[in-house]
Amino acid sequence: MKKATIILLIIMIVSFTVALVLVGIQIQNIDDLKDAIYISVNEIKEIDLTEEVNRITLDSETVDILNIYSTKEDKIKIEVNGEYISIISKGIEIYTKEKEGSLEISVREKGMPRYISLTIYNQGLMIDLYIPESYSEELKIDAYYDDIYIDDAILEKVKITGLDECEDWPDDCEDWLD
């Protein structure tokens, strides 16, 4: 009986530890921030836009503000700027992958799997996404953002999808736009 109790206790401790890592650490008291790391972010990545790309997918669980601009350049440019607080972090990284006509762009903490974040407090992290004015296919936004600005030139030419809260984009989503 003692052996079974010890094994169950070990399983419980390991499970609790894994759950904390997967869900993230929630700060309940400002005094808990004494060991936190203040991280300033200024990441830029440029990607050549090929003719095969007919969908750009953008997702981020760590960024609150999204600005999408049209550019005369033939490259897609992603800039991530701002500050955040984390107990454990190696910084923010921009991941890209082109596959079967789709360009996937993901902004997340370095070394963390998609949809898992140990960010505790975000102080204005923002993405500036520059899309060539020659692009007229689909842009899928695969995350929730507090504020979204989309250049009129993009709204006129690009099909915006992925904003599940907005049934009829952009008419039902005017409160999301600046």
Secondary structure, DSSP 8 states (H G I E B T S, - for coil): -HHHHHHHHHHHHHHHHHHHHHH-----SGGGGGG-EEEEEEEEEEEE--TT--EEEEEESS--EEEEEEESSSEEEEEEEEEEEESS---EEEEEEEETTEEEEEEEETT--TT---EEEEEEEEEEEEEETT--SEEEE-S--SEEEE-HHHHHHSEEE--TT-SSTTGGGGGGB-
